Amino acid sequence: MPRVAKVAAMNRGSPKADDNCATVFGQACLTVNCAPMDNYLTCFVSFFAQGHFPTKQAPQAPCRPLFCRNSTGTARRAGASLRYGFVVFCIKLTLSLDLTLGEAMVNPQGGHSVLGLDIGIGSCGWCLIDTKYQRIIASGVRLWDTPQEPKTKVSTASTRRIARSSRRNTKRTADRKKHCLRLLKQNGLVPSKESAQWLQSRKKDKPVIKLRAAGLDRPLNNREWAQVLYSLCDRRGYIPHGEGGDSDNESKKVLSAIEHNKELLSQAGFRTVGEMMYHSGRSRNTGGDYSLCIDTNALIEEIELLFAAQNRLGNTKASEAFREAFREVFSWQKDVTANDLRIYNQVGHCTYFPEEKRAAKSCLSSELCEAYERVGHTTWIDSKGLEHKLPADIRQKIIRTLFSIEPIKGNKYCKVTYSKVRQWMSLDSDSPFKGIDADKEKTLELYKPKAWRLLRDTLSSEFMHQLAADRELADDFCSAITFASSKKSLTKEMENRGFSEDEIEHASALPYNAKLFSGYGNRSLKALNLLVDAFEEDAEDIVTLSDAEQASGLLQKRNSPEATYTQLPPYTLFDPTCKNPVVLRVMGQVRKVVNAVIREYGMPDEVHIELARELKQSKREKQLVSDRNRITKNRRDGIIAKLREETGDEPRMKLIRKVELFEEQGGRCIYCDGVIEYERLIKEGHYAEIDHALPFSRTCDDSQSNKVLSCKKCNQDKKNRTPYEWFCQDDLNWEEFELRVSRNKKLGQIKRQKLLNTNLEEKQENDFIERNLNDTRYASRAAKDFIERYLRFPDNGKKQHVFAVAGGATALLRQSWGIRKDREEDCLHHAADAAVIAACSPSTVIKIAKASEKKALTKKENRAALFADTQPWEGFAAEVMRQKEGIIPTHMIDHKVSGRAFEDTIYSYKGIREDGQKGQLATKKKGLKVSSNYVRRDDGSAIVVDGLAYINLWLDAEGRKGKGQYLLEPIYYADIPFVDSQGYMHRFLPAQSDKKPRESWDTVPERLLATKPLTIFPHDAILVKGKVRRFKTIGIAACSWSLYDPTGKLSDGEATKGLAFASLTKDDQLELIHEDVLGRCYIDLISNSGSKE
């Protein structure tokens, strides 16, 4: 059907509304000078998306947001009915022509679309802009729950793993005791009909620890012998699993106690552990005390001695066959070889050779390559500010020291610190190492080859020489250790690799199950060998990893095009070794957002991303930053309190920063060393100024390390120059300034380097700008590479399509354009951030830097216009804020019905309370507790149900005298295994006036069970009484629910006000909103709801 006919047929369906809209549409076409049907869709996009709406009075009047929010946070239609009809008309028009709205909106007549992503640990703001047609195409926010414990920030996976490990250990212990009891019965030591309670101590029974000592010298009767063996099987001592090296403090205490008890056992002349503990008067550890820890081998020796003694003393129940059977039960462990193989099969493939598996991080080749890379990037700075790499002879000396075969005299661990390198190179203290604080040089090492260091400390000198001479043997040896997690698995793996018994014995002496021997890198052994060979063969010219890649031919392999997808694949394809649940969830949700944008709007020309700081930092880095932030906050709070007292007013941030710099510089001008008077500083606004050491307009560096406090005259005289350029051009004493700055240890090293820079040429200016605009940290590079590697971007002549934007750059743009960010207010700021990230480019930041230089010379009333000219297009900031107001964030809904079913505490059940409303539960420590939501167990105990999976709402149309009501049935994780089984009782929450224990709740009427309930999960979006809300949880005590506002503008109380669950009737609008990732469903919702709120 021709286009005109399609439009005509569509219009015939609703002549009144759509004819009016067609008139408006034609006006839009005339406004942008387009032929109505030849290029109608481009006309609409160019016209409507640029913020114009045709009216008779004002053809070019600005357009209001598509939809906005009223004072109660409800989504509502904005604009007149004509405008609303026009939007729906255009959506219908695109659908009638077999086009998606995305195809209509993106890149009309060769536009240039940029997708901005603001990625946090629990959110992803996105914004798609068209820089050619100067418009915001669409924006939104995606939210999700972070897999972390709210208080401790520990991974929920870690918490579950610890609990799971504890459950498994408990079950294995119980199974082992069952096997032991069965064995004791088979050998006539325990009556066949008795349980384990028969072995419990009775009145006049001797303690088991005394029987263990007595059993060496006198025959034990059947019950005594059974008690001894059952006790040994229950607590079989510490079993080493190859831990060590990097064990935690608890493990180190245990291992230390074991070694101490071994020495005590031999020195005191005791025959067994049991005899030693009996004479010491203690047999159990208490409250963090590990002094009585014993390894399992010591107990095996005791078992052998006890069986031999009882056999010798005439005990017929101590036969050789019984001894072997008991030893088998006592020593049983789960075989983990299959699990080790399963884990290894998950290891990803090489960055360079996709057919090769990645190598273990502990391999010699892996550590050598990393050492060469780290040493090659080490840089020192001379007195003129010029950067230099380490000379070849020093680099080789560092490598030889780090990988020495035997300990070096006076340097047992073969460490190489920065101070040692300074000594070898005879560098003076005025030549710092780039990025290294001077006070850390004595302790900070260039690189730690942890695996090689441990091998050197543990293995024999002869075997170490073999490993050093044969790198392939060393790699194979460490690969086998990394593969195995048990001695049995290690032995089998090394036998398969052809190692001798002596070599297997060497490996068994190492902590094969420690963190040190776990994990894989990104490169295969094949690639590592090529890189290491390149470093070793040409040490003079091969300095950095890029040099080694170029020399070995690997650079071309790494840069080979892989972008063959129109959608991002799972992140695990990019990094199979990633096991961090936070990163996996973040990248999984980012993938969904990017793929949804591509499906809806087509492939963007560029992607700009910014990652939250939390995703870029290791646990130690986070702790260091936290400590540093706490110190800074305490210092700043002290300054604020002092300024409040002195000025009697709330101090502005600019003054606070001036006082911070005043204290850092000892109350003197950084340039002329003149005294700055504190009283004048806080009273006179322009008495002293904050200056950029390296001109902001030339470096775009607005960081604290580039800010100093100077007197007004120095700031004016310096102009747009570096201190060195100013001092040299005006014949000032540079040597005196250089000496004063280098001796001022209160100034950070980076700040001193910037103050003493002597060579800010054009190339270095560009390097500074590049460094300040681009985020090069590992996590940001990984996110950038993930998107860049797999997406096939439009061929527009540009080499780079994905950029990792530095947070400092976007903060500068946001501040300059007046785009306010309030994290506490709502979550919509993520979309505004994404718009700024999309608009961030070197040219934009340079414009702002130059405008900042003119700021001081511009009248206050003209400064806003000065920065307005730096926006990507006129009105960009206002358009961002308007667009933000129309956004309803989408939320990841976890429909997995698995979680913690019960609270950890086990209570004794004390019956129903006297009023018959709640059950009474008790523990010795916590005392009595009342609850209506618990499960009674067969042994008489009770556990409290924990973890709401979802709720079922059953509509009883006949309830409340025909008005209808909803019955609320909570489904907990504890119910999941039974909820679909025959005979499951569907019980609904009683009204507030009828509180009962859960086991006494009324069941859902049979007539309702034939209907389908409305199932709502936590965070599900619902439409209730015409308002969009999200479900949070329920209140059992009051038969209520808690809702929250999707935008975060309203408190939970405000969001639930007027929407109480008890007030719902069959006439109230209650619907589940099926959200898409981008939130397009809300536009459909507005279209379908007409003029409803």
N, C-alpha and C positions, 0 to 999 in steps of 0.2 A: 504494500500500500504506500503511495507517495506520502511525503511528509505532510503536505497541505491537507490531504484527505484524512490522515491520522488526527491532525489537530482539529479538523472540522468534526470528525466523529466524536472526539473527546469532548468538544464543546457542547455537542448536542445532548450529552449526558446530564449537564447541569447548566442550562442556558443562562440563568440569571447571574449566578456567581462567576462563572467562567467567562461569560461575554464581557462583564466589567473588567475582569482580569486581562482578557485579551486586549482590551482597549489600553489598559495600563502597560501591557507588554509592548504593544506597538509604539507607545510613547517612549518606552525605554529604548527601543530600536532607533527611533528618530533622534533621541538625545545623543546616542553615540555614533550616529551616521552609519547605520548598518542596514542592509537589505533585510527585511523582516524574516523571510524564510530561508534565504541563502545561508545566512550565518547567525541565525536567531539566538543560538545558545551562547555563542561568544558575546553577543550584545548584552544578553541578560547578565552574564558573569561580569563583564567589564563594567556594567552599569550598577547592578545591585550590590556586588561584593565590594565595590569601592566606597560604599556607604552613602549612595544616593537613591532617593525614591521619588518617582515622578508624581507631582500633584499639579493641579491647575494653578495654584497660587505660587508655588516655588518649585520649579522643575529640578533644581539642583539642591534641594533641602537635604541635610544630613539624615541618614537612616538610623533609627533606633535599633538596639539589639534584637535579634530574632525572638528571644524570650528572656525575661528577667524575673526578678523575685520581688514579692511584696514584703511588707514589714514582718509578716509571720514566717517568711522563708518559703512560701509556696510558689511553685512554678506557675507563671501566668503568661498569657499572651500579651505581647507589647505592641502598641500601635493600633490604628483603626482597623475596622473589619476589612476594608479594601486592601490594606497591606497584608493582613493575615491571608486573605483569599489569594493575593498575588503570589505569596510564598508557596501555598498549596498548589496553585495553578502551575507554577514552574516545576515543582516536583512531579506533578502529573505529566507535564509535557515531556520531561526527560524520560519517564518510565514508558510513555506511549511510543517513544522513538527507540526503544530498546537500548537506552543508554543509562549508565549509572550516574548518580549525582557527581561522583568523583570524576568521571570522564568529562562531565560538563564543566566542572569547577577548575580543574588543574590545567595549567599551561595553555590557555587560549592563545592562539597565534604565537606560539614559541615562547611562553613565559619561562621563568627560572624559579623553581620551587625549592625551598630549603626547609628541612624538618629539624626543629630544635627539640632536644630531649634533656629534661632536668631529672636525672636519675638519683634517687635516694634509696635508703635501705627499706622503706616502706611505701614509696610513691614513685610515680613517673609522670611528670608534667610533659605535655607534648604540644607543639604548635607548628603548623605548616603555613609558611608565608610565601608569597610570590614577590620577589625583589624587582622583577621587571615591571609588573603591573601594579606594584606597590599596594598590596592588600594582604590581609590575613585570611587565609582560606578556611582554616578550622583550627580549633585548639581544644584541649581537654586535660583531665587528670585521671590517672589510674592509681588506685590504692590497693594495698594488701597488708595482711598481718605479717610481721617479721617473725621468723622462727627462732625467737629468743625469749628467754624468761624476762618478764618486764622489769624486775628489780635488779637481778644480777647480770643481765645481758648475756648470760651463758646460753649456748645453743640448746633449743628444746630437744634436738636430736641427742645431744650429750646427756641431758637429764634422762631421756628415755633409755639411752644405751646403758647408763649406770643402773637404772632400775631393772632393765632386762637382764643385765649381767648378774645382778643380785638374785633375781628370780631363778635364773638357770642354775646358778651355784647352789641355791637352796634345794632345787629339784634334784640335782645330781647327788647332793649329799643325802637326801631322803632316799633316792633310788639305791645308792650304795649301801645304806643302812638296811634297806629291805633285803638286798642280796645277802648281806652279812647275816641277818636274822634267819633267812632261809637256810644258809649254810650251817649255822649253829644248830638249827632244828634237825637237819639231815644227819649231823654227827652226834645227836643225842645230848647236846648241852642245854637245850631249851625244850620244854614240852611242846609237842606239835600244835596244841590248841591255844597256846599262850601268845600274847602280843609282846611288843617291846616294853610295855609297862612292867612285865614280870622281872625285867632286869634293873628297874629303878631301885635306888637305895631304900632299904627299910630300916626300922629301928634295930639297933645292935649290929647292923652291917658295918664292915670295915670300909673306909674310903677306898675308892678304886686306885688312887695314886699309891696308897699303902700296899694294896694287893700287887701292883706292878713291881714294887720293890721286893715284896715277900716271895713272889713267884720265881725268883732266881734261886731261892734257897729251900723252899718247901713246896710239896705238891698242893695244888689248888683244887677245891672241889668243883663240880660241874658249873654251879652258879657263879662262883668266883672267877673261874676261867672264862666263862662266857661274858661276864661283866668287863673283864680286862680287854678281851678281844673286841667287843662291841664299842668300848670307849676309844680304843686305838683307831678303829675304822671311822668313828665319828669325827675325830680331830686328828688328821693324818699329817699335820705340819705344813710348813711352807714348801711349795713345789716351785722350783725355779723355772721360768719360761724364757730365759735368755734376756732378762732385763739387765739394766746397768748403764753405765756411761751417762745417760741423761735422765736417770730415774728421778722421780719426785722425792721430796723430803721424807714422806711417809715410807716409801720403799727403801730409801737409804737407811732409815732408822731400823727397819726390819732386818736388812742385810747385815748391818753393824751388830745387832743383837745376836744374830745367828753365829757370826764369827766369834763373838765374845763367849757364847755358851759352848762352842766347840773347844775353845781353849780351856775353859773352866772344867769341862767334862774330862779332858785328858790330864790336866794338872792336879785335880782333886782326887783322881783315882777312882771315880765312880764307873760302874760297869755299863749302866744305861741312863738314858735321860730320865726315865721314871724314878730311878733310885736317887738321882741328883735332885729332882724336884721334891721328892718326899723328905729328904734331909734338909732342904732349904725351907720347908714349911709353906711354900707357895706353888701353885700349879696353873694359875690363870693370870693373864694380863688384865689390867683394869684401866679404863679411862685414859687412853692415849699412851699407856705404858707398853713398850714392846720388849721389855727385858727378858721375857720368857719365851721368845720366838725360837722355834726349832725347825730345821729343815726336815723334809720327809725321809732323807737317807738315814738320819740318826734314828728315826723311829723304825725304819726297816731293820736296822741293826739290832734294835731292842726286840723286835718280833722274833728274829732269828735266835737270839740268846734265850728268850723266854721259851720258845718251842724246844730248844735243845735242853734247857734245864728241866722242863716238865717231863720230857721224854726220859731223861736220865733218872728223874725222881720217881718214875713208874706211873705217870699219868697216861692212861690208855687213850685219852682224847687229844694227844699231841703227836699223832702219826705224821709221817713224811707227806703222805697224800693230802692230809688235812692242811698241813703247813703250806703246800704249794697252792691249794685251792684258796686259802685265806689270803696269801700274798697276791694272787690274781685279783681278788675282790678289792683288797686294800689299794692296789696300785693302778686300778683302772682309770684311764683318761680317754677323753674323746679324741678320735683321730681327725686332725685338722688338715691333712694333706689335700683332700678334695677341695676344701675351702680356700687353701692357698692357691690352688690352680685356678679356681673361679675368680679370685681377686686379680691374679696375673692376667687372665683373659680380658679383664676390663681395662688394662693399660692401653693407652692410646698409641698412635703411630707418630713417626718422626716428622718434624717440620720440613725437613729437606727430602727425605725418602719415605713416601707414604706407605710403602710396602714393609718397612722395617719398624719393629717395636721400639719404644723409647727405652733408654738405658736407666739403670738404677742410679740415684743421686750419689750413692756411696762408692760407685766405681772409681778407680784411679783416673781413668780418662776423663770422667765427668768432673772430678775435683781439679784436675790439671787444667782443663779448659776454662773452668770458672776462675781459677787463680790467674791464668794468663789474661783473661778478660778484665778482671778486677785490677790487676797491676797495670795493665795497659791504659786504663782510664784514669789512673792516679795522676793528678796534675798539681804542680807547684807554681806559685806566682812570684815573679821577681819584684824588685823595688819600684819598677816602672809600671807594674800592673799587667805585664805580659805573662801569658800562661805557657807552661812547658810540660811536656811529658817526661817521664823518667828515662834516663839514658839506657841503652841496651844492656850494658854490663851490670848495671844496678838491677834491672828487671830479672836478668838471669840469676844473679846472686840471691834475690828474694825467692825465686822458685826453688833453687837448690836448697836453701835453708828450710823452707816450708816442707819440702818433700825429702828431707834428709832420712837416710835409712836408719841411723842410730842417733840417740840424743846427743846434742852438742854440749860440750863442756861449758858450764855457766848459762846454758839455755836449754834446759831439760826438755821443754815442750816445743822447741824450735819455733818460737814465736818471732814475728817480724812486726814491730810497732812503727808508727810514723816517726817517733823520735829516733828509732834505730836507723831508718832510712835517711833522716836528716843528718845523723852522725856519719853514715857512709858517704853521703854526698857533700859533707862539710858545708851545709847550708846554714846561714845565720838566722836568727829569730825573726828578722823582718821579711823573710820569704815564707809565707804560710802555704800549707797544702789546701787546695781548693775544697771548701765545704767542711773542713775539719777545725774544730775549736782547738786553740793552742794548748789549753789546759787538759785536753784529752789525749794529746799525742803520745804520752808515756804509756798509756794503758790500751789505747785503741789499736787493734791489729788490722793490717791491710786485708788479710784473708785467713780464715781458719779451716784447714783441711781436716775436718773432724774425724772422718772415717780413717784416713791415713794415720792421723795422730794416735787413734785408739789401736790400730794394728801395730804400730811401732811400740806402744806401751805394753801390749799384751803378748805378741808373738815373739818367737825366738829370732835372734839376729840372723841365723842361717836362712830361715824361711823368708824373712824380710828381704834379704838379698835376692832370693829367687823371684819374689814379687816385683821388686824394683827392676830387675833385669828383663822380665817378661811381662809387659803391660797387659797382654791378652790374658795371661794366667791370673793376674791381679783383678782384672775386670770380671772374669768368670767366677772367681772366688767370692767377690763382693756381691755379684748378681745372685748367686746361690743363697747367700746369707740373707739378702733382702727378700728373696722369694719365700723363705721358710718362717713359720711362726711357732714351731715346736721342734724338739730335738729329733723326733722320728721323721718329721717332714724334711728337716735339714739333711739328715743322713741319707734319705732316699734321693733327694735332689742332687746332692754332691756325688753320690754313686752314679746317677744317671749322666752326670757331666764328666765322669771318669777320674775323679779325685781319689787319691790313695787313702788308706786308713789313717795314716799320720796327718794328712792334710785335713781330713774330716775331724780328727781330734783337735787340731788347731782351731777350726771353725767353731766347734762346740764350746771352746773356752771363751768365745766372744759373746757379747750381749746381743744375740741375733734377733731378739724380739723387742729391742729398744727402738725408740723413735729414730735414732741415728741411722739404723739400717731399715728404713722404710721410705717409700716414696720414689717417684720416677720423674726425670726431667722432661725436657721437650725434644731432646735430640737422641738419635740412636747411636749405638757404639760405632757404626760405620761412619756417621757424620763426625762424631767426636774424634775419632782417630785421624780423619782428614784435617780437622781444625788444629789438633795438637801437633801433628806433623808439620803443618804450615808455620805455627809459632816457633817450633824448635829448629826448623831448617833455615829460617831467615830471620833471626832475632833482631837484626839491625833495622829492617824495613817493615816487618810485620809487628805492629804495635797493638792495634785494637782488633776487636772481633770482626769488624767490617773488613779490615785488611786481610785477616785470615780467611774470611768467606770469599773474598775476591781472588786470593791466591789459590784456594782449593777448588774453585769453580762452584761453590755452594751458593754464592750470592744470587746467581741467575735462577737457581732452583727455588730459593726462598721467594724471589720476586715474580715467579711464574704466575700467570693469571689463573685464579681459581673461581672467580665470581661467575657462576653459572646458574644462580638461583634468582627467581623473582620473589621468593619468600625466604626468610631466615630459617635454617634448620635448627633442631635442638642444640643448646649450648654445649652439651656433652660431646657432640660431634667435633666441635672446635677444641675443647679441652676435656678429654675423657678422665684426666687425673683429678679434676676439681671435685672435692668432696665437701666443700664449705656450703652448708645448707642455705646460709644467707645469700651468698653469691649466686647459687643455683636458682633460688627463687627470684632474685632480682632480675637476672638475665633471662629467666623464663618469661617473666611478665613484660620486660622490655621487648623481647621477641614477639609477644602477642600484640603489643601496641604497634610496633613497626610493621608487622605483617598486615594488621587491620588497616593501617593508614595506606599501605600499598594497594590492598584490595579495593579500598574505597576511593582513593584519589590518584592512584598510579604511582610509579616509581619517582621519588624526588630526585632532583639534580644533585643536592648536597644533604648531608646529615651532620649536624653539630651536636655534640654531647657534652654534658658536664656531670661528673660523678660526685656524689656526696663524699665528704672526707672520710666517713666511717668505713666506706668500702675500699679505701686505698691503704688503710693502715693495718699493720699486724697488731696482735694483742699487746706486745711490748710498746709499740709506737703509740697506741691509744693511751696506754698508761702514762708514758712520758708526756704526751700532749696534755692529758688530764692534769698531771702534776704541775706542768708549766702554766696551764690555764688557771689552776687554783691559786698559784703564787701571784700571777698577774692580776687576777680578780681581787685578791686580798689587798694587794698594793693599791689598785685603783680605788677600791672601796674606802681605803684610808685617805686617799687624796680627796675623794668626793666629800667625805665627812668633814675633812679639814676645810675645804673650800666653802661648804655650807655654813660652817661656823664663822668663817672670816668674811664672807660676802653677804650672808643672810639670805641667800637665794639659791635656787637649784642651778648648779654649774652646767654650762654647755660643754658638749664633747670636745670642741676645739680647745677650750681652756684646759680641760682635763689632760689632753694630750700635750699641751704646752708644758704643764707642770711635770708630767712624766719625763719629757725630754730635759726639762730644767734639772731634775734630780739626776738623770742619767749623765748629764754633762757637767755636773758639779756646780751649777749656777753660773756658767760662763758661756759666752758666745762661741760656737764651734769654730768660727773662722778667725776672729781677731783676738780671741781669748779674753775679751773684756767682760767685766762683771755685769750680770743681768740682775737687776734689783727685783726681788720677789714681790714686794708690795706694788710696784708699778706694773709688773707682769700680769697680776690678777685684776688690776683696775683699769689699765690702759690697753685697749684692744690691739693697737698697732705698735706698741712699744717694742715688742719682739715678735718675730714671725717664724712660722714653720716653713722650712725650705726643703726642696728636693736636692740632695747632694748631686745626683746625676739628673740633668734637666728632664722633667716629666714629659715635655713635648718631644724629646728625642729618644726616650727609652720606654715610655708608657709604664714606668715603674712607680706605682703608688703604694708600695709596701712600706711597712714600718722601718725596715732596714735601709730605706732610702730617704728617711725623714730626719731632719736635724732642726735645732732651734738656733736662730741667729738674731743679732740685733737688726734693727730696721735698715741701717745704713749698709751693712754688709749684704743684706738680702737684695737691696737695690743695686749695689755695685756689681754683684756677681752676675746678675742678669740671667741670660739663658746659656750659661757656660758651666763647665765642670770646675771644681776648685782648682785643678791643675791649670786649665786654660786661663782662668781668671788671674791666678797668681803670676803666671808667666807673662801674660799680656800686659798686666798692670805693674810689673816689676816689684812684686811683693815677695817676702821671704818664704819660699816654698819649703826649704830644708827645715826651718823651724816648725812650720805647720805639720810637715810629715813626721817629725820626731814627736811632737806633742800628741798627734792622733794615734801613732803606733804604740805609744806608752799608756794610753788611756784604756785600761782593761775593762772599764765599765761599758765601753762600746763593744757591741758584738763584732765578731770577726768579719762578717759579711759587710756590716756598715763601714768598718775601717777600710775594707777593700774598695768600696764605692767612693769613699772620701779621697782615697789615694790613687784612684784610677788616673793614668797618664796618657791613655790612648783610646779615646772615645771617637774613633773614626766612623765613617758611614757604615762599613761592614759590621763593626761592633755594635753600632746603634741598631742595625737590623737584627743582630743576634739577640740583643736585649729585648727588642719588641717581640721577636719570635718566642723567646723564653717566657715572657710575661703573658702572652696570649694563649700559648699552647700548654696543655697539661701532659707531661711526659712520664708521669708515674706509671708503675706497672699495671695497676687495675684499669686506669684510663686507656692505656695502650691496648690492653686485652679487649676491652669493650669496643674500642675503635677498630681493632684488627678483625674482631668477630663480624662486625657489620660489613667492613670493607672487603673481607675475604670472600663472602658468599653472595653478596648482592650484585646483580648486573646493572650498573648505573647507565643512564643515557650517555651516549658518546657525544659530548659537547666540547671536545678538545682539551678538557682539563685532566691533569694527571691524578689529582687528589680529589676525592669526593666526600671523605669522612674526616672530621676534625674534632679533636678532644680539646674543648675550650677550658681555659683556666678559670677557676672561681673568682679570682681577683679581677679579671677583666669584665666579667658579667656584673659583678658588684659595682664596678666603676660606671658602667653604662646605666645600670638601674638608678644609681644615685644622680647621675647627670641628667637623666630624662625625667626625674621625679616620679618614678614608678615605685610606689610605697610597698614595702614587704613587712608583713606582720605575721610571724609564724603562729602566734597565739590566737589570732583572730579567726582564721579558717584555713582550709587546705587549698583554696583556689589560687594562692600565690604561686603554686608550682607551674600553673599554666602561664602566668605572667613571666616567670623566670624562663620558661621554655621559649617564649616569644623573644625575650632579650637574647637568649643563647642563639636562636636562629638568626637574629640580626647582627650578631657579633662577628666582625671582620677586622682585619688589620687597619683598613682605611678608616673605618668608623672610630676605632679606638684612637688612632692618630689625630683625627679631627677633634675628639674630646680633649686629648692631651694639649693640643694647640689652643683650644678654647679656654682651657684651665689656665694657661699662661696669660691670656688676655683678661682673665676674670678680675684681677686686682686693679686693672686700668679701666674697667667698665663700671658705669654707674649701677647701683644696686637694682634699680627698676628695669635695667636693660639686660641683666645677667640671664634671666630666664630665656629671653629670645636668643642669646648667644649660644646656649646649649640646645635650644629647640632646633637650630639649624643643623645640628649634628645627627639628628634622627634619620633613620633610613628613608622616611618620607614625611611630609608634613602631617602632623596629627597622629603619628605612630603611637606615641605613649597613651594618648587618649583612647585610641582604638583598642589598644591592649587592655586597658582597664574596663572599657565597655564590653569587650569580648569575654573577659573574665567573669563578669557579673551574670552572664547567661549560661554558665557551665554548671552541670550537675556531675560530680565525679563518679566514675564507676568503681566497683569494688570486686576484688577477686573473692568468689564464694567457694569455700572448701566443702564439697559435697561428699568427701570421704567420711564414712561413718565409723571412724576408728579414733580412739583417744583414751585418756585415762578414765576408767570406768568407776573407780572408787577412791576415796581418800585413803591415805596410807595407814591411818590409825585403825587398829582392831579393837572394838569395844565389847564389853560383856553386856548382854541384854538384860535389863531389869524390869521389863514389862511396860504396860501402858500407864501413863500418868493418871492420877485420880480423876481428873476431869474428862478422861477418855479421849483427849485430843491428840496427844503426841507420845512417842515412845521415849523411854528413858534408857540412855546408854551411859556406860561408865568405864573409866580406866583408873589405875592406881595413881598415875601422875596428874591427870587432868580432872579427875573427879567426875561428877555427874553432868551429863549433857542431854538436852531434849532435842528431838528431831522427828519430823514427819516423813522424811525421805531416806529410808535405810532398807537394808536387806538383811534378814535373819539367816544365819547359816546353821548347818546340821549340828555343829558342835556347841551350839548355844550362844555363840558370839554374834556380833552384828557389825556391819560396815556401812558407812554413809555413802550414798550414791553421789558421784561427782562427774561433771562433764555433760552438758546438754548437747545432744546431737542435732535435734530439730524439734519442731512442734507440729502437730496435726490439728487443724481447726475443722471441727465437724459442725455444719450448719443445721440446726434444729429449727425448721421453719415454723413448727407448731409451738415452740417455747414462748414464754412471756405473753400468754394469752393471744397468740397469733402474730405478735410482732416479730418473733424469731430471735434466736440467740445463737452464739457460737460456743461450742464446748471445746475447751483447750486441753489437748492431750500431749504432755511432754514426753519425748522419747530420749532417753539417756543412752550414753555409750554402753552402759551395762545391759540395756534392753536389746541391743542390736542382734545378738545371736538368736533371740527368741521371737522377735517382733513379727516375723513372717511365718512362724510355725503354727500349726493347727492347735487351737486351744489357748492361744495367747489372749490374755484379758486386756482389752483396751480401756484404760481407766482415765477419766478426765478430772481436771483440777476442781475441787469443790469450791463453793463460794466462800467468801471471807467469814461469814457467820457459821460456817459448817466445817471447821478444821478437823481433819482426821489424819491418822497415819496413812501412808500411801497404800498399804495393803488393804485399807478399808475404804478407799475412794470408790465412788460409783463407777460402773462400767458404761461405756457408750451404748445407747440403746440399739437393739438388733436392727431396727428399721434404718438407722443411719449407717450401719456397717456396710449396707448394700450400696451406699453412695461413695464418692471419692472425696477424701478430705483435702483441704488446702494445706500443703506441706511447705513450711517456711524454715529456712536455715538461718543461723546467725549471719548478719550483714546483708541478707536478702533485701532488695528494694521492693516496697509495696506501695500501692495507691490506696489510701484509706481516707474516706470522706473527702475525696478530691485532692488530697495532699500527698506529696511524695515523701516517704520516710523509709528508714532502714530498721529492721528488727534487731534488737540487741540481746535481750534475755527476758526471763519471766520472773515474777515474784510469787512464790508458792503461798506465802502467808496471806496475801490479799487477792489471789487469783488475778494478777495483773501482768501487764507486759511493759517493757521499757523499749522505747523507740528513740532514734536519733536522727538529726538533720543530715542528709547526705553531704551538704556543703560545709558543715561544721559551724555555721553562723549562729545556730541556736543551741542552748544547753539542752541536755537530755530532758529536763523537766519541761522546758518550753516546747520541745519537739513533741512530747507526749500529751501536752495540755489539750483538752478537748477531744482526745482520741483514745480515752481510756477503754481498755478491752471490755469491761463490764457494760459499757454503754452501747456496744455495737448491736445492730439489729440486721434483719435480712434486707432492709431497704438501703443500708449504708453501702457505699461503694468500697469493696475490699477486693483488691486484685494483686496478684503477684506480677511484678514487672520483670520480664525476661531481658536482662541487660546484655547488650553487646559491649565489646571492649571500648569502643570510642564514644558510647553514649548516644548513638543515633536513635535509639529507642525513645528517647525523651522528645525528640522532634516529632516522631510518629505519634507519641502520646498527646502532644499539643494539637497536632493535626486532627486526631480523632476526637478530642474532647471539645473542639469548637471553642466557645467562649468560656468554658468552665475553667475554674482556677485549678 
